Amino acid sequence: MAFVQDGILLNWRPVPLFLEVHMFRVLVLDDSPERLEAFSKILKGCQARLVSTSEAARVALIEDEPFDLVCLDHDLGEFGAVRPGNGMEVAQFIARNMRDKIPRWVLIHSSNVPAAERMVYELDKSRISVMRSAYSTKMLKELSGWIKAMGIIYFTPCHLFVPFTHL
């Protein structure tokens, strides 16, 4: 198809729009094996990465593709000689270092209300979408429904180029 624009004959070639398929990607930081097991059950079908230390969470954020959802607990128990860190370290890391790979949403599920509020503040001031809900069976059910509503598999458009050449 050809047409004239500003006195110049243009040859227009449409390029098909392609959609990329993405699995919903979730990172969960919690020190409780029972909670991690509960998260893994509701995240079946998603690409889930479950970690129990702040260092493992930071490594996942750096090495993996961007996450759609990051779930953070604050208080992480001791594992012998291993220092687990805390969720605030990960929240600050996301807010300060993840400009190219910001998660779509962050869920703070800590029962430590003052610490959870500080984490929300840290992420919110960096304009990162953050939600807070203390861990509970109800929260897990709501999260499961939310993920299903969002779609475990979703599509994003690739770049659409409409090249043209001057004749």
N, C-alpha and C positions, 0 to 999 in steps of 0.2 A: 504494500500500500504506500503510495507516495502522496505528498501534499506540499503546498508552498507556504513557507512562513517567512515573513520579512523579505520577500522576493527571492528566497533561496529554496530550491527544490530539495525536500528531505525524503529520505527513504526510511520508513518506520518499520521496525521489526519487533513485534511483541515477543517477550520472553515469558514462558509459563511461570506462574507463581508456585513455588514448592513449599510444603509445610514440613517442618522437622518434628519428629515424634520425641517427646520427652517423658521419662518416668518421673513421678513426683519424688523429689530427693529430700531426705530428712536426716538431720544430725541430732542425736539425743545425748546430752551430758547428764549423767546421774550416777551416784555411787551405789545405789541399792540394786542388787541382782534381781530382786522381785519386781521392782519398778521397770528395770530394763526389759525383763521378760514380758511384762504387761504392755510396754510400748511396742515390743517386737510383734506381739499378737495383733495389735490394731494397725500396724504398718505393713502387714502382709500385702504384697503387690507393689509396694513402694521400694525405692532404693534407699534403704535405711542404714545408717552407720551409728552404732551404739558405742559410746565411750564412757569411761569412768574417771578420767582425769582431765584437768584443764589443758595440759600439754597435748594429750591425744586429740582433744577437740581442736586446738590451734593447728596441729599438723593436718587434720582432716580438712579444715577450712582452707589451708594453703594448697594441699596436694590434690584434693578432689575438685570436680566440677562444682560450680556454685550450687548451694542448697536452696531449695524452695522454703524450707522451714527448719529453724534451729530451735530446739527445746533445751532450756538451760535450768539446772538446779543450781543453788548457790552453795550450800554447805555440803562439802564432800568429805567423807570419813577418811581416816588414816588406813593405809594398806601396808602395814609394817614399816619398812624404811622408805617407801615411796611417798613423796609429798604430792597429794592429789590436786592441790591448788583449790580454786573455787570458781563459781560461775561468773563472778564479777571480772575476773581476769579475762575470761573469754568475751564477755560483753564489751569490755574496753578494747580488746583486740579487734573485734568486729568493727566497733565505732571508729577506731583510729587507723586500722591497717587494711581493711577489706574494700576499699573504694571500687575496685574492679570486679569484685565477686561478692557484693552485698547480698545476703539472703533476702528473699522476698518478704518473709515474716520471721520474727523471733518470738517464741513463747517462753516466758519466765514461769516455771512451775514450782518454784521454791516456796516452802511453808514459812521461811524466815522473812516476815513481812518487811522489816526495815531494809534488809539486804536486797530483797526483790524490788522494792521501790527505788533504791539507788541504781540498780541495774536498769530498770525501766528508764530512769532519768538519763543515764549515760547513753543509752541507745536512742532515746527520743530526741535529745539535743543534737544528735547527728542525723536526724530525720530518717531513722530506720523504723519500719513498721513493727511495732512491738505490742504484745498482748501479755497480760498477767493473769494467771489462775493457779491457785495452789493445787498441788497434786491431789487427786481424789479419783474415785471410780467414776463419779459424775463428769469430771474434767476429761477423763479418757474417752467416755462415751461421746461427749460433745466434740472432742478432737477427731474421733473416728468419723463422726457424721460430717464434720467440716471438710475433712480430707476427701471423703467420698463425693461431697458436693463440688469440691474444687476439681475433682477428676484425677485419678491415679495416673492416667496417661493424658497428656494434653499436647496441643499442637501450637507451634509458634511459626509465624511466617519467616521464610528466608528473605534475603534481599531481592527486591524486584527491580530489575534493570530494564529500561526501555531504550536500548541503544539506537542511535540514528547516525546516518552518514550524510555528509554533504555531497551532492552530485555535481 
